[in-house]
Amino acid sequence: MPMERILFVIAGVVVLASLAAGVWWTPYALLLTAFVGLNLILGGVADWCPMMAILRRLGGKRAAEIACER
């Protein structure tokens, strides 16, 4: 699976989990949704995403380079 798709899956899971926590636990969990959204905007505008840097550091260096080459 390309690193870019892994990033989208992680973002989707975090957004859904924080929405569920915001509804059933505390509204402050919705701040996590805003954080993920801001990271996705940053990735689109600046072509750099903190999560992609973390995934590269964890060992997906070559796959991350391929995903970033467009």
C-alpha positions in Angstrom: 0.0 0.0 0.0 1.5 3.4 -0.9 2.5 5.7 1.9 0.0 8.3 0.8 -2.9 5.9 1.2 -1.7 4.9 4.7 -1.7 8.6 5.6 -5.3 9.0 4.4 -6.4 6.0 6.3 -4.7 7.3 9.5 -6.3 10.7 9.1 -9.7 9.2 8.5 -9.5 6.9 11.5 -8.4 9.8 13.8 -11.2 12.1 12.5 -13.9 9.4 13.0 -12.6 8.5 16.5 -12.4 12.1 17.6 -15.9 12.8 16.3 -17.2 9.8 18.2 -15.4 10.9 21.3 -16.7 14.4 20.9 -20.3 13.2 20.8 -20.1 10.6 23.5 -17.3 11.7 25.8 -16.3 15.4 25.7 -16.6 18.2 23.1 -12.8 18.9 23.6 -12.1 15.8 21.6 -13.3 17.7 18.5 -10.0 19.8 18.7 -8.2 16.7 17.5 -10.4 16.8 14.4 -9.4 20.4 13.8 -5.8 19.4 14.3 -6.0 16.7 11.7 -7.8 19.0 9.3 -5.1 21.7 9.7 -2.4 19.1 9.0 -4.1 18.0 5.8 -4.4 21.6 4.7 -0.7 22.2 5.5 0.1 19.1 3.4 -1.9 20.4 0.5 -0.5 23.9 0.6 3.1 23.5 1.6 3.6 19.9 0.3 4.8 18.8 3.7 2.9 16.8 6.3 4.1 16.0 9.8 2.6 12.5 9.7 4.4 11.7 6.5 7.7 12.7 8.2 6.8 10.3 11.1 6.0 7.5 8.6 9.3 8.0 6.9 11.2 7.9 10.2 9.4 4.6 11.0 10.9 2.9 8.0 8.9 3.7 4.9 11.5 6.1 3.5 11.5 4.8 -0.1 7.7 4.4 -0.2 7.2 7.9 1.1 9.6 9.3 -1.5 7.6 7.6 -4.2 4.3 8.9 -2.8 5.7 12.5 -2.7 7.0 12.4 -6.3 4.1 13.7 -8.4 
